[in-house]
Amino acid sequence: MSEISAQSKPLPVLNLNHLSFPPSLILRTREIEQPAFVPVKTEQQQAVLVLHRMRERVLSARTACINQTRSLLLEFGIDISKSYCKFKQELQELLTHSLQPAMLLMISEVYNELTGFERKTHLLDSLFKQENSRSEAAQII
């Protein structure tokens, strides 16, 4: 267990007696059940959360790349699908057309960038599978 998680403790519930609240309010707050503390996450749970955040970041960057490229292509009158698979396929088809060199360069760069996003997503998915094979909780599901 890391040094940080060993030192972390749940926050105490405030004692409202010393504050200037009316006694009736203090009595009502004591009658309410105290919330249960959330257990400290293990390092394995934190690692899985990191994978989730990394995958989410890759997918949002991929979406931003697709949206920006679609808008640039629309300025040239080229309408292209929103779907990722169709978008990538249509980009590859556009590389065979006779377009401006700058457009061909942009399309080529975007295609390579999408391939990189795909590679990262597959890598993260394989790491998810490895973590799930080690986790007892994931075996139950």
A tleap script that builds the chain and sets N, CA, C and O, in Angstrom:
source leaprc.protein.ff14SB
mol = sequence {
  NMET SER GLU ILE SER ALA GLN SER LYS PRO
  LEU PRO VAL LEU ASN LEU ASN HIE LEU SER
  PHE PRO PRO SER LEU ILE LEU ARG THR ARG
  GLU ILE GLU GLN PRO ALA PHE VAL PRO VAL
  LYS THR GLU GLN GLN GLN ALA VAL LEU VAL
  LEU HIE ARG MET ARG GLU ARG VAL LEU SER
  ALA ARG THR ALA CYS ILE ASN GLN THR ARG
  SER LEU LEU LEU GLU PHE GLY ILE ASP ILE
  SER LYS SER TYR CYS LYS PHE LYS GLN GLU
  LEU GLN GLU LEU LEU THR HIE SER LEU GLN
  PRO ALA MET LEU LEU MET ILE SER GLU VAL
  TYR ASN GLU LEU THR GLY PHE GLU ARG LYS
  THR HIE LEU LEU ASP SER LEU PHE LYS GLN
  GLU ASN SER ARG SER GLU ALA ALA GLN ILE
  CILE
}
set mol.1.N position { 0.857 -1.180 0.000 }
set mol.1.CA position { 0.000 0.000 0.000 }
set mol.1.C position { 0.892 1.228 0.000 }
set mol.1.O position { 1.915 1.263 0.683 }
set mol.2.N position { 0.512 2.203 -0.743 }
set mol.2.CA position { 1.353 3.389 -0.838 }
set mol.2.C position { 1.282 4.203 0.443 }
set mol.2.O position { 0.385 4.031 1.268 }
set mol.3.N position { 2.251 5.090 0.584 }
set mol.3.CA position { 2.345 5.905 1.788 }
set mol.3.C position { 1.151 6.832 1.936 }
set mol.3.O position { 0.692 7.081 3.051 }
set mol.4.N position { 0.643 7.343 0.821 }
set mol.4.CA position { -0.484 8.279 0.866 }
set mol.4.C position { -1.746 7.573 1.334 }
set mol.4.O position { -2.451 8.083 2.204 }
set mol.5.N position { -2.046 6.385 0.758 }
set mol.5.CA position { -3.273 5.701 1.131 }
set mol.5.C position { -3.209 5.172 2.562 }
set mol.5.O position { -4.249 5.029 3.205 }
set mol.6.N position { -2.002 4.875 3.079 }
set mol.6.CA position { -1.870 4.415 4.454 }
set mol.6.C position { -2.146 5.550 5.430 }
set mol.6.O position { -2.618 5.308 6.541 }
set mol.7.N position { -1.861 6.782 5.032 }
set mol.7.CA position { -2.053 7.924 5.917 }
set mol.7.C position { -3.448 8.513 5.821 }
set mol.7.O position { -3.855 9.259 6.711 }
set mol.8.N position { -4.193 8.200 4.771 }
set mol.8.CA position { -5.490 8.834 4.593 }
set mol.8.C position { -6.518 8.222 5.535 }
set mol.8.O position { -6.578 7.005 5.713 }
set mol.9.N position { -7.308 9.076 6.122 }
set mol.9.CA position { -8.343 8.665 7.061 }
set mol.9.C position { -9.639 9.336 6.648 }
set mol.9.O position { -9.619 10.398 6.026 }
set mol.10.N position { -10.786 8.716 6.993 }
set mol.10.CA position { -12.045 9.369 6.653 }
set mol.10.C position { -12.216 10.668 7.422 }
set mol.10.O position { -11.741 10.805 8.549 }
set mol.11.N position { -12.892 11.607 6.808 }
set mol.11.CA position { -13.128 12.891 7.460 }
set mol.11.C position { -14.130 12.718 8.597 }
set mol.11.O position { -15.111 11.991 8.441 }
set mol.12.N position { -13.903 13.370 9.739 }
set mol.12.CA position { -14.847 13.237 10.841 }
set mol.12.C position { -16.119 14.036 10.574 }
set mol.12.O position { -16.108 15.031 9.850 }
set mol.13.N position { -17.204 13.579 11.171 }
set mol.13.CA position { -18.457 14.310 11.073 }
set mol.13.C position { -18.373 15.478 12.046 }
set mol.13.O position { -17.929 15.317 13.183 }
set mol.14.N position { -18.796 16.644 11.598 }
set mol.14.CA position { -18.684 17.842 12.432 }
set mol.14.C position { -19.612 17.762 13.637 }
set mol.14.O position { -20.741 17.282 13.538 }
set mol.15.N position { -19.133 18.226 14.743 }
set mol.15.CA position { -19.946 18.351 15.935 }
set mol.15.C position { -20.511 19.764 15.940 }
set mol.15.O position { -19.763 20.736 16.040 }
set mol.16.N position { -21.818 19.876 15.833 }
set mol.16.CA position { -22.448 21.185 15.685 }
set mol.16.C position { -22.729 21.869 17.014 }
set mol.16.O position { -23.256 22.982 17.015 }
set mol.17.N position { -22.400 21.252 18.150 }
set mol.17.CA position { -22.733 21.826 19.455 }
set mol.17.C position { -22.041 23.149 19.720 }
set mol.17.O position { -22.619 24.038 20.345 }
set mol.18.N position { -20.824 23.287 19.257 }
set mol.18.CA position { -20.065 24.489 19.595 }
set mol.18.C position { -20.427 25.683 18.702 }
set mol.18.O position { -20.004 26.806 18.978 }
set mol.19.N position { -21.196 25.457 17.649 }
set mol.19.CA position { -21.578 26.558 16.770 }
set mol.19.C position { -22.861 27.201 17.279 }
set mol.19.O position { -23.541 26.642 18.140 }
set mol.20.N position { -23.183 28.337 16.765 }
set mol.20.CA position { -24.353 29.065 17.261 }
set mol.20.C position { -25.608 28.691 16.471 }
set mol.20.O position { -26.179 29.521 15.763 }
set mol.21.N position { -26.026 27.432 16.601 }
set mol.21.CA position { -27.259 26.967 15.991 }
set mol.21.C position { -28.308 26.814 17.079 }
set mol.21.O position { -27.963 26.552 18.231 }
set mol.22.N position { -29.574 26.972 16.741 }
set mol.22.CA position { -30.621 26.760 17.752 }
set mol.22.C position { -30.631 25.299 18.199 }
set mol.22.O position { -30.347 24.409 17.398 }
set mol.23.N position { -30.949 25.044 19.453 }
set mol.23.CA position { -30.931 23.666 19.987 }
set mol.23.C position { -31.840 22.716 19.219 }
set mol.23.O position { -31.527 21.532 19.098 }
set mol.24.N position { -32.958 23.210 18.699 }
set mol.24.CA position { -33.863 22.318 17.977 }
set mol.24.C position { -33.208 21.785 16.699 }
set mol.24.O position { -33.414 20.629 16.327 }
set mol.25.N position { -32.425 22.627 16.037 }
set mol.25.CA position { -31.733 22.202 14.825 }
set mol.25.C position { -30.655 21.180 15.162 }
set mol.25.O position { -30.452 20.219 14.420 }
set mol.26.N position { -29.972 21.384 16.269 }
set mol.26.CA position { -28.926 20.446 16.682 }
set mol.26.C position { -29.542 19.089 16.983 }
set mol.26.O position { -28.973 18.057 16.628 }
set mol.27.N position { -30.698 19.082 17.633 }
set mol.27.CA position { -31.359 17.817 17.940 }
set mol.27.C position { -31.794 17.103 16.666 }
set mol.27.O position { -31.655 15.884 16.568 }
set mol.28.N position { -32.320 17.843 15.687 }
set mol.28.CA position { -32.744 17.216 14.432 }
set mol.28.C position { -31.547 16.628 13.665 }
set mol.28.O position { -31.661 15.567 13.050 }
set mol.29.N position { -30.421 17.310 13.704 }
set mol.29.CA position { -29.258 16.787 12.980 }
set mol.29.C position { -28.714 15.541 13.647 }
set mol.29.O position { -28.151 14.684 12.966 }
set mol.30.N position { -28.863 15.411 14.954 }
set mol.30.CA position { -28.404 14.196 15.632 }
set mol.30.C position { -29.298 13.014 15.312 }
set mol.30.O position { -28.840 11.872 15.344 }
set mol.31.N position { -30.581 13.263 15.000 }
set mol.31.CA position { -31.504 12.184 14.683 }
set mol.31.C position { -31.250 11.616 13.291 }
set mol.31.O position { -31.569 10.457 13.024 }
set mol.32.N position { -30.681 12.422 12.409 }
set mol.32.CA position { -30.395 11.966 11.048 }
set mol.32.C position { -29.241 10.974 11.109 }
set mol.32.O position { -28.263 11.186 11.827 }
set mol.33.N position { -29.366 9.883 10.343 }
set mol.33.CA position { -28.296 8.892 10.328 }
set mol.33.C position { -27.027 9.504 9.756 }
set mol.33.O position { -27.065 10.294 8.812 }
set mol.34.N position { -25.920 9.126 10.339 }
set mol.34.CA position { -24.638 9.608 9.850 }
set mol.34.C position { -24.281 8.843 8.577 }
set mol.34.O position { -24.516 7.638 8.492 }
set mol.35.N position { -23.724 9.528 7.603 }
set mol.35.CA position { -23.375 8.841 6.351 }
set mol.35.C position { -22.240 7.842 6.575 }
set mol.35.O position { -21.356 8.051 7.405 }
set mol.36.N position { -22.293 6.767 5.821 }
set mol.36.CA position { -21.232 5.771 5.898 }
set mol.36.C position { -20.000 6.307 5.172 }
set mol.36.O position { -20.121 6.998 4.161 }
set mol.37.N position { -18.848 5.993 5.677 }
set mol.37.CA position { -17.614 6.442 5.047 }
set mol.37.C position { -17.331 5.583 3.819 }
set mol.37.O position { -17.609 4.384 3.799 }
set mol.38.N position { -16.781 6.216 2.812 }
set mol.38.CA position { -16.390 5.506 1.606 }
set mol.38.C position { -15.030 4.865 1.866 }
set mol.38.O position { -14.105 5.535 2.324 }
set mol.39.N position { -14.906 3.570 1.576 }
set mol.39.CA position { -13.617 2.928 1.833 }
set mol.39.C position { -12.523 3.483 0.917 }
set mol.39.O position { -12.793 3.919 -0.202 }
set mol.40.N position { -11.311 3.457 1.405 }
set mol.40.CA position { -10.168 3.926 0.620 }
set mol.40.C position { -9.941 2.951 -0.535 }
set mol.40.O position { -9.980 1.736 -0.341 }
set mol.41.N position { -9.708 3.479 -1.724 }
set mol.41.CA position { -9.501 2.631 -2.899 }
set mol.41.C position { -8.134 1.957 -2.835 }
set mol.41.O position { -7.163 2.524 -2.334 }
set mol.42.N position { -8.087 0.742 -3.352 }
set mol.42.CA position { -6.817 0.039 -3.438 }
set mol.42.C position { -6.034 0.586 -4.629 }
set mol.42.O position { -6.572 1.313 -5.464 }
set mol.43.N position { -4.770 0.226 -4.687 }
set mol.43.CA position { -3.947 0.682 -5.813 }
set mol.43.C position { -4.448 0.088 -7.126 }
set mol.43.O position { -4.375 0.739 -8.168 }
set mol.44.N position { -4.955 -1.142 -7.084 }
set mol.44.CA position { -5.490 -1.759 -8.298 }
set mol.44.C position { -6.729 -1.010 -8.779 }
set mol.44.O position { -6.894 -0.808 -9.982 }
set mol.45.N position { -7.603 -0.594 -7.860 }
set mol.45.CA position { -8.782 0.176 -8.240 }
set mol.45.C position { -8.381 1.527 -8.832 }
set mol.45.O position { -8.977 1.989 -9.806 }
set mol.46.N position { -7.379 2.146 -8.243 }
set mol.46.CA position { -6.907 3.437 -8.760 }
set mol.46.C position { -6.295 3.270 -10.150 }
set mol.46.O position { -6.452 4.138 -11.009 }
set mol.47.N position { -5.595 2.151 -10.369 }
set mol.47.CA position { -4.992 1.892 -11.680 }
set mol.47.C position { -6.078 1.727 -12.747 }
set mol.47.O position { -5.923 2.206 -13.871 }
set mol.48.N position { -7.167 1.056 -12.399 }
set mol.48.CA position { -8.266 0.884 -13.352 }
set mol.48.C position { -8.902 2.238 -13.665 }
set mol.48.O position { -9.262 2.501 -14.813 }
set mol.49.N position { -9.042 3.097 -12.658 }
set mol.49.CA position { -9.588 4.437 -12.886 }
set mol.49.C position { -8.684 5.242 -13.818 }
set mol.49.O position { -9.175 6.001 -14.655 }
set mol.50.N position { -7.378 5.084 -13.681 }
set mol.50.CA position { -6.436 5.769 -14.577 }
set mol.50.C position { -6.649 5.294 -16.007 }
set mol.50.O position { -6.650 6.098 -16.940 }
set mol.51.N position { -6.829 3.979 -16.182 }
set mol.51.CA position { -7.079 3.451 -17.528 }
set mol.51.C position { -8.361 4.028 -18.114 }
set mol.51.O position { -8.402 4.381 -19.293 }
set mol.52.N position { -9.404 4.127 -17.299 }
set mol.52.CA position { -10.664 4.703 -17.766 }
set mol.52.C position { -10.468 6.156 -18.217 }
set mol.52.O position { -10.966 6.563 -19.267 }
set mol.53.N position { -9.741 6.921 -17.411 }
set mol.53.CA position { -9.522 8.331 -17.756 }
set mol.53.C position { -8.675 8.478 -19.012 }
set mol.53.O position { -8.923 9.361 -19.832 }
set mol.54.N position { -7.678 7.614 -19.162 }
set mol.54.CA position { -6.836 7.668 -20.356 }
set mol.54.C position { -7.653 7.339 -21.601 }
set mol.54.O position { -7.521 7.997 -22.633 }
set mol.55.N position { -8.501 6.310 -21.494 }
set mol.55.CA position { -9.320 5.913 -22.644 }
set mol.55.C position { -10.315 7.020 -23.000 }
set mol.55.O position { -10.541 7.312 -24.175 }
set mol.56.N position { -10.898 7.622 -21.979 }
set mol.56.CA position { -11.834 8.722 -22.207 }
set mol.56.C position { -11.142 9.897 -22.905 }
set mol.56.O position { -11.714 10.524 -23.797 }
set mol.57.N position { -9.907 10.187 -22.492 }
set mol.57.CA position { -9.151 11.277 -23.111 }
set mol.57.C position { -8.833 10.976 -24.573 }
set mol.57.O position { -8.916 11.865 -25.420 }
set mol.58.N position { -8.469 9.723 -24.877 }
set mol.58.CA position { -8.172 9.338 -26.261 }
set mol.58.C position { -9.425 9.466 -27.122 }
set mol.58.O position { -9.363 9.976 -28.240 }
set mol.59.N position { -10.563 9.003 -26.603 }
set mol.59.CA position { -11.798 9.067 -27.382 }
set mol.59.C position { -12.265 10.504 -27.592 }
set mol.59.O position { -12.779 10.837 -28.660 }
set mol.60.N position { -12.090 11.359 -26.583 }
set mol.60.CA position { -12.501 12.756 -26.772 }
set mol.60.C position { -11.570 13.465 -27.758 }
set mol.60.O position { -12.025 14.310 -28.529 }
set mol.61.N position { -10.285 13.138 -27.747 }
set mol.61.CA position { -9.354 13.719 -28.724 }
set mol.61.C position { -9.688 13.235 -30.136 }
set mol.61.O position { -9.606 13.998 -31.099 }
set mol.62.N position { -10.064 11.965 -30.247 }
set mol.62.CA position { -10.451 11.417 -31.551 }
set mol.62.C position { -11.700 12.122 -32.081 }
set mol.62.O position { -11.775 12.472 -33.259 }
set mol.63.N position { -12.674 12.325 -31.200 }
set mol.63.CA position { -13.907 13.016 -31.596 }
set mol.63.C position { -13.616 14.446 -32.028 }
set mol.63.O position { -14.166 14.920 -33.022 }
set mol.64.N position { -12.750 15.136 -31.283 }
set mol.64.CA position { -12.384 16.510 -31.643 }
set mol.64.C position { -11.691 16.544 -33.007 }
set mol.64.O position { -11.948 17.437 -33.814 }
set mol.65.N position { -10.830 15.587 -33.257 }
set mol.65.CA position { -10.121 15.511 -34.543 }
set mol.65.C position { -11.113 15.292 -35.685 }
set mol.65.O position { -11.009 15.932 -36.732 }
set mol.66.N position { -12.066 14.393 -35.485 }
set mol.66.CA position { -13.069 14.113 -36.523 }
set mol.66.C position { -13.913 15.354 -36.793 }
set mol.66.O position { -14.141 15.713 -37.948 }
set mol.67.N position { -14.375 16.009 -35.731 }
set mol.67.CA position { -15.230 17.190 -35.903 }
set mol.67.C position { -14.504 18.320 -36.618 }
set mol.67.O position { -15.063 18.965 -37.505 }
set mol.68.N position { -13.255 18.555 -36.229 }
set mol.68.CA position { -12.491 19.625 -36.875 }
set mol.68.C position { -12.243 19.305 -38.348 }
set mol.68.O position { -12.352 20.183 -39.205 }
set mol.69.N position { -11.915 18.067 -38.635 }
set mol.69.CA position { -11.656 17.673 -40.021 }
set mol.69.C position { -12.921 17.777 -40.864 }
set mol.69.O position { -12.879 18.243 -42.003 }
set mol.70.N position { -14.038 17.345 -40.306 }
set mol.70.CA position { -15.308 17.452 -41.033 }
set mol.70.C position { -15.611 18.906 -41.376 }
set mol.70.O position { -16.048 19.210 -42.486 }
set mol.71.N position { -15.375 19.807 -40.413 }
set mol.71.CA position { -15.677 21.220 -40.691 }
set mol.71.C position { -14.743 21.787 -41.759 }
set mol.71.O position { -15.176 22.568 -42.608 }
set mol.72.N position { -13.474 21.403 -41.724 }
set mol.72.CA position { -12.536 21.885 -42.751 }
set mol.72.C position { -12.910 21.345 -44.132 }
set mol.72.O position { -12.823 22.062 -45.129 }
set mol.73.N position { -13.326 20.081 -44.186 }
set mol.73.CA position { -13.714 19.504 -45.471 }
set mol.73.C position { -15.010 20.123 -45.998 }
set mol.73.O position { -15.190 20.278 -47.206 }
set mol.74.N position { -15.908 20.474 -45.077 }
set mol.74.CA position { -17.163 21.117 -45.491 }
set mol.74.C position { -16.905 22.477 -46.128 }
set mol.74.O position { -17.663 22.906 -46.998 }
set mol.75.N position { -15.846 23.157 -45.705 }
set mol.75.CA position { -15.505 24.441 -46.319 }
set mol.75.C position { -15.135 24.271 -47.787 }
set mol.75.O position { -15.266 25.202 -48.581 }
set mol.76.N position { -14.671 23.074 -48.140 }
set mol.76.CA position { -14.324 22.779 -49.532 }
set mol.76.C position { -15.467 22.047 -50.243 }
set mol.76.O position { -15.310 21.591 -51.376 }
set mol.77.N position { -16.614 21.940 -49.572 }
set mol.77.CA position { -17.772 21.299 -50.190 }
set mol.77.C position { -17.750 19.786 -50.116 }
set mol.77.O position { -18.501 19.123 -50.831 }
set mol.78.N position { -16.913 19.234 -49.273 }
set mol.78.CA position { -16.828 17.771 -49.145 }
set mol.78.C position { -17.558 17.374 -47.862 }
set mol.78.O position { -17.125 17.701 -46.757 }
set mol.79.N position { -18.678 16.659 -48.034 }
set mol.79.CA position { -19.455 16.192 -46.882 }
set mol.79.C position { -19.028 14.764 -46.574 }
set mol.79.O position { -19.001 13.910 -47.460 }
set mol.80.N position { -18.698 14.517 -45.331 }
set mol.80.CA position { -18.168 13.218 -44.928 }
set mol.80.C position { -18.930 12.740 -43.694 }
set mol.80.O position { -19.397 13.556 -42.901 }
set mol.81.N position { -19.057 11.425 -43.528 }
set mol.81.CA position { -19.867 10.835 -42.461 }
set mol.81.C position { -19.338 11.169 -41.069 }
set mol.81.O position { -18.154 11.452 -40.884 }
set mol.82.N position { -20.255 11.128 -40.089 }
set mol.82.CA position { -19.875 11.338 -38.692 }
set mol.82.C position { -19.365 10.049 -38.053 }
set mol.82.O position { -18.542 10.084 -37.138 }
set mol.83.N position { -19.854 8.927 -38.535 }
set mol.83.CA position { -19.474 7.634 -37.974 }
set mol.83.C position { -17.965 7.422 -38.131 }
set mol.83.O position { -17.397 7.697 -39.188 }
set mol.84.N position { -17.331 6.934 -37.074 }
set mol.84.CA position { -15.869 6.790 -37.090 }
set mol.84.C position { -15.410 5.864 -38.213 }
set mol.84.O position { -14.501 6.203 -38.969 }
set mol.85.N position { -16.043 4.691 -38.321 }
set mol.85.CA position { -15.598 3.726 -39.334 }
set mol.85.C position { -15.785 4.273 -40.751 }
set mol.85.O position { -14.889 4.164 -41.588 }
set mol.86.N position { -16.949 4.860 -41.011 }
set mol.86.CA position { -17.201 5.424 -42.339 }
set mol.86.C position { -16.298 6.628 -42.605 }
set mol.86.O position { -15.818 6.828 -43.721 }
set mol.87.N position { -16.077 7.427 -41.554 }
set mol.87.CA position { -15.221 8.605 -41.693 }
set mol.87.C position { -13.821 8.193 -42.124 }
set mol.87.O position { -13.256 8.767 -43.055 }
set mol.88.N position { -13.269 7.202 -41.448 }
set mol.88.CA position { -11.908 6.764 -41.759 }
set mol.88.C position { -11.840 6.168 -43.164 }
set mol.88.O position { -10.877 6.397 -43.896 }
set mol.89.N position { -12.858 5.410 -43.533 }
set mol.89.CA position { -12.904 4.811 -44.871 }
set mol.89.C position { -13.000 5.895 -45.953 }
set mol.89.O position { -12.325 5.818 -46.980 }
set mol.90.N position { -13.844 6.903 -45.711 }
set mol.90.CA position { -13.999 7.980 -46.694 }
set mol.90.C position { -12.738 8.845 -46.783 }
set mol.90.O position { -12.419 9.374 -47.848 }
set mol.91.N position { -12.019 8.987 -45.659 }
set mol.91.CA position { -10.742 9.712 -45.708 }
set mol.91.C position { -9.758 8.991 -46.619 }
set mol.91.O position { -9.059 9.609 -47.421 }
set mol.92.N position { -9.721 7.671 -46.478 }
set mol.92.CA position { -8.803 6.890 -47.303 }
set mol.92.C position { -9.164 7.015 -48.782 }
set mol.92.O position { -8.282 7.058 -49.640 }
set mol.93.N position { -10.462 7.074 -49.075 }
set mol.93.CA position { -10.899 7.256 -50.467 }
set mol.93.C position { -10.527 8.649 -50.975 }
set mol.93.O position { -10.164 8.801 -52.142 }
set mol.94.N position { -10.611 9.673 -50.109 }
set mol.94.CA position { -10.271 11.036 -50.523 }
set mol.94.C position { -8.794 11.171 -50.903 }
set mol.94.O position { -8.436 12.026 -51.712 }
set mol.95.N position { -7.947 10.334 -50.323 }
set mol.95.CA position { -6.517 10.399 -50.645 }
set mol.95.C position { -6.247 10.051 -52.110 }
set mol.95.O position { -5.208 10.424 -52.655 }
set mol.96.N position { -7.181 9.338 -52.748 }
set mol.96.CA position { -6.987 8.968 -54.159 }
set mol.96.C position { -7.493 10.049 -55.102 }
set mol.96.O position { -7.202 10.009 -56.298 }
set mol.97.N position { -8.256 11.029 -54.578 }
set mol.97.CA position { -8.797 12.107 -55.420 }
set mol.97.C position { -7.714 13.152 -55.696 }
set mol.97.O position { -6.716 13.248 -54.982 }
set mol.98.N position { -7.944 13.921 -56.744 }
set mol.98.CA position { -7.000 15.007 -57.055 }
set mol.98.C position { -7.478 16.273 -56.336 }
set mol.98.O position { -8.335 17.004 -56.834 }
set mol.99.N position { -6.912 16.506 -55.175 }
set mol.99.CA position { -7.237 17.682 -54.363 }
set mol.99.C position { -5.995 18.561 -54.248 }
set mol.99.O position { -4.916 18.195 -54.716 }
set mol.100.N position { -6.158 19.700 -53.632 }
set mol.100.CA position { -5.027 20.589 -53.369 }
set mol.100.C position { -3.990 19.844 -52.519 }
set mol.100.O position { -4.364 19.041 -51.664 }
set mol.101.N position { -2.703 20.095 -52.740 }
set mol.101.CA position { -1.668 19.403 -51.944 }
set mol.101.C position { -1.824 19.611 -50.437 }
set mol.101.O position { -1.573 18.699 -49.649 }
set mol.102.N position { -2.239 20.812 -50.048 }
set mol.102.CA position { -2.431 21.061 -48.609 }
set mol.102.C position { -3.560 20.200 -48.055 }
set mol.102.O position { -3.472 19.710 -46.929 }
set mol.103.N position { -4.617 20.013 -48.838 }
set mol.103.CA position { -5.742 19.176 -48.409 }
set mol.103.C position { -5.312 17.718 -48.293 }
set mol.103.O position { -5.662 17.029 -47.335 }
set mol.104.N position { -4.543 17.257 -49.289 }
set mol.104.CA position { -4.066 15.869 -49.237 }
set mol.104.C position { -3.156 15.648 -48.039 }
set mol.104.O position { -3.201 14.592 -47.408 }
set mol.105.N position { -2.328 16.642 -47.722 }
set mol.105.CA position { -1.453 16.543 -46.556 }
set mol.105.C position { -2.281 16.469 -45.274 }
set mol.105.O position { -2.012 15.642 -44.403 }
set mol.106.N position { -3.291 17.341 -45.164 }
set mol.106.CA position { -4.132 17.337 -43.972 }
set mol.106.C position { -4.864 16.009 -43.836 }
set mol.106.O position { -4.916 15.444 -42.743 }
set mol.107.N position { -5.426 15.504 -44.920 }
set mol.107.CA position { -6.168 14.240 -44.878 }
set mol.107.C position { -5.241 13.096 -44.476 }
set mol.107.O position { -5.612 12.232 -43.682 }
set mol.108.N position { -4.039 13.102 -45.030 }
set mol.108.CA position { -3.055 12.064 -44.686 }
set mol.108.C position { -2.677 12.134 -43.210 }
set mol.108.O position { -2.598 11.105 -42.539 }
set mol.109.N position { -2.444 13.334 -42.708 }
set mol.109.CA position { -2.086 13.508 -41.289 }
set mol.109.C position { -3.230 13.069 -40.372 }
set mol.109.O position { -3.001 12.409 -39.359 }
set mol.110.N position { -4.448 13.435 -40.731 }
set mol.110.CA position { -5.612 13.053 -39.917 }
set mol.110.C position { -5.776 11.542 -39.930 }
set mol.110.O position { -6.066 10.943 -38.894 }
set mol.111.N position { -5.596 10.918 -41.085 }
set mol.111.CA position { -5.708 9.460 -41.175 }
set mol.111.C position { -4.677 8.791 -40.273 }
set mol.111.O position { -4.995 7.835 -39.565 }
set mol.112.N position { -3.435 9.293 -40.297 }
set mol.112.CA position { -2.396 8.734 -39.428 }
set mol.112.C position { -2.714 8.969 -37.959 }
set mol.112.O position { -2.453 8.108 -37.118 }
set mol.113.N position { -3.280 10.138 -37.646 }
set mol.113.CA position { -3.652 10.448 -36.269 }
set mol.113.C position { -4.764 9.507 -35.792 }
set mol.113.O position { -4.726 9.024 -34.660 }
set mol.114.N position { -5.739 9.251 -36.644 }
set mol.114.CA position { -6.818 8.329 -36.285 }
set mol.114.C position { -6.295 6.916 -36.085 }
set mol.114.O position { -6.767 6.195 -35.206 }
set mol.115.N position { -5.326 6.519 -36.894 }
set mol.115.CA position { -4.706 5.210 -36.720 }
set mol.115.C position { -3.999 5.132 -35.365 }
set mol.115.O position { -4.039 4.095 -34.702 }
set mol.116.N position { -3.349 6.233 -34.952 }
set mol.116.CA position { -2.712 6.280 -33.639 }
set mol.116.C position { -3.726 6.197 -32.510 }
set mol.116.O position { -3.491 5.514 -31.513 }
set mol.117.N position { -4.860 6.890 -32.660 }
set mol.117.CA position { -5.921 6.791 -31.650 }
set mol.117.C position { -6.433 5.366 -31.542 }
set mol.117.O position { -6.683 4.867 -30.445 }
set mol.118.N position { -6.587 4.719 -32.683 }
set mol.118.CA position { -7.068 3.337 -32.711 }
set mol.118.C position { -6.080 2.408 -32.001 }
set mol.118.O position { -6.478 1.528 -31.238 }
set mol.119.N position { -4.789 2.616 -32.260 }
set mol.119.CA position { -3.754 1.800 -31.621 }
set mol.119.C position { -3.786 1.987 -30.102 }
set mol.119.O position { -3.692 1.015 -29.353 }
set mol.120.N position { -3.920 3.242 -29.649 }
set mol.120.CA position { -3.975 3.513 -28.208 }
set mol.120.C position { -5.214 2.898 -27.569 }
set mol.120.O position { -5.149 2.367 -26.460 }
set mol.121.N position { -6.339 2.969 -28.268 }
set mol.121.CA position { -7.575 2.394 -27.739 }
set mol.121.C position { -7.448 0.886 -27.594 }
set mol.121.O position { -7.868 0.324 -26.582 }
set mol.122.N position { -6.870 0.220 -28.599 }
set mol.122.CA position { -6.667 -1.231 -28.513 }
set mol.122.C position { -5.714 -1.594 -27.379 }
set mol.122.O position { -5.923 -2.588 -26.683 }
set mol.123.N position { -4.680 -0.799 -27.194 }
set mol.123.CA position { -3.731 -1.033 -26.104 }
set mol.123.C position { -4.430 -0.911 -24.749 }
set mol.123.O position { -4.255 -1.761 -23.876 }
set mol.124.N position { -5.221 0.148 -24.581 }
set mol.124.CA position { -5.938 0.337 -23.318 }
set mol.124.C position { -6.961 -0.768 -23.094 }
set mol.124.O position { -7.143 -1.219 -21.963 }
set mol.125.N position { -7.628 -1.209 -24.151 }
set mol.125.CA position { -8.590 -2.308 -24.020 }
set mol.125.C position { -7.900 -3.594 -23.578 }
set mol.125.O position { -8.440 -4.340 -22.761 }
set mol.126.N position { -6.718 -3.854 -24.112 }
set mol.126.CA position { -5.989 -5.061 -23.692 }
set mol.126.C position { -5.531 -4.940 -22.230 }
set mol.126.O position { -5.504 -5.933 -21.502 }
set mol.127.N position { -5.171 -3.719 -21.803 }
set mol.127.CA position { -4.823 -3.527 -20.395 }
set mol.127.C position { -6.038 -3.728 -19.490 }
set mol.127.O position { -5.912 -4.251 -18.382 }
set mol.128.N position { -7.217 -3.311 -19.962 }
set mol.128.CA position { -8.450 -3.563 -19.211 }
set mol.128.C position { -8.667 -5.061 -19.034 }
set mol.128.O position { -9.004 -5.521 -17.943 }
set mol.129.N position { -8.474 -5.816 -20.109 }
set mol.129.CA position { -8.670 -7.267 -20.036 }
set mol.129.C position { -7.693 -7.904 -19.054 }
set mol.129.O position { -8.068 -8.811 -18.311 }
set mol.130.N position { -6.453 -7.441 -19.042 }
set mol.130.CA position { -5.463 -7.961 -18.094 }
set mol.130.C position { -5.867 -7.663 -16.657 }
set mol.130.O position { -5.798 -8.535 -15.790 }
set mol.131.N position { -6.290 -6.425 -16.411 }
set mol.131.CA position { -6.718 -6.044 -15.054 }
set mol.131.C position { -7.948 -6.844 -14.627 }
set mol.131.O position { -8.048 -7.264 -13.474 }
set mol.132.N position { -8.879 -7.054 -15.554 }
set mol.132.CA position { -10.080 -7.814 -15.216 }
set mol.132.C position { -9.772 -9.271 -14.930 }
set mol.132.O position { -10.431 -9.891 -14.095 }
set mol.133.N position { -8.777 -9.829 -15.612 }
set mol.133.CA position { -8.427 -11.225 -15.351 }
set mol.133.C position { -7.780 -11.397 -13.982 }
set mol.133.O position { -7.830 -12.487 -13.414 }
set mol.134.N position { -7.169 -10.332 -13.438 }
set mol.134.CA position { -6.555 -10.372 -12.115 }
set mol.134.C position { -7.523 -10.034 -10.979 }
set mol.134.O position { -7.262 -10.343 -9.817 }
set mol.135.N position { -8.636 -9.400 -11.326 }
set mol.135.CA position { -9.562 -8.905 -10.313 }
set mol.135.C position { -10.613 -9.943 -9.963 }
set mol.135.O position { -11.264 -10.494 -10.850 }
set mol.136.N position { -10.783 -10.213 -8.674 }
set mol.136.CA position { -11.793 -11.155 -8.233 }
set mol.136.C position { -13.189 -10.588 -8.484 }
set mol.136.O position { -14.098 -11.328 -8.861 }
set mol.137.N position { -13.365 -9.285 -8.277 }
set mol.137.CA position { -14.677 -8.662 -8.481 }
set mol.137.C position { -15.100 -8.752 -9.945 }
set mol.137.O position { -16.282 -8.947 -10.230 }
set mol.138.N position { -14.162 -8.613 -10.874 }
set mol.138.CA position { -14.492 -8.698 -12.301 }
set mol.138.C position { -14.828 -10.122 -12.697 }
set mol.138.O position { -15.589 -10.325 -13.643 }
set mol.139.N position { -14.285 -11.117 -12.006 }
set mol.139.CA position { -14.581 -12.521 -12.296 }
set mol.139.C position { -16.030 -12.844 -11.958 }
set mol.139.O position { -16.651 -13.686 -12.606 }
set mol.140.N position { -16.568 -12.173 -10.940 }
set mol.140.CA position { -17.959 -12.412 -10.536 }
set mol.140.C position { -18.902 -11.936 -11.626 }
set mol.140.O position { -19.899 -12.593 -11.930 }
set mol.141.N position { -18.583 -10.792 -12.212 }
set mol.141.CA position { -19.431 -10.207 -13.251 }
set mol.141.C position { -19.275 -11.030 -14.500 }
set mol.141.O position { -19.897 -10.728 -15.519 }
savepdb mol mol.pdb
quit
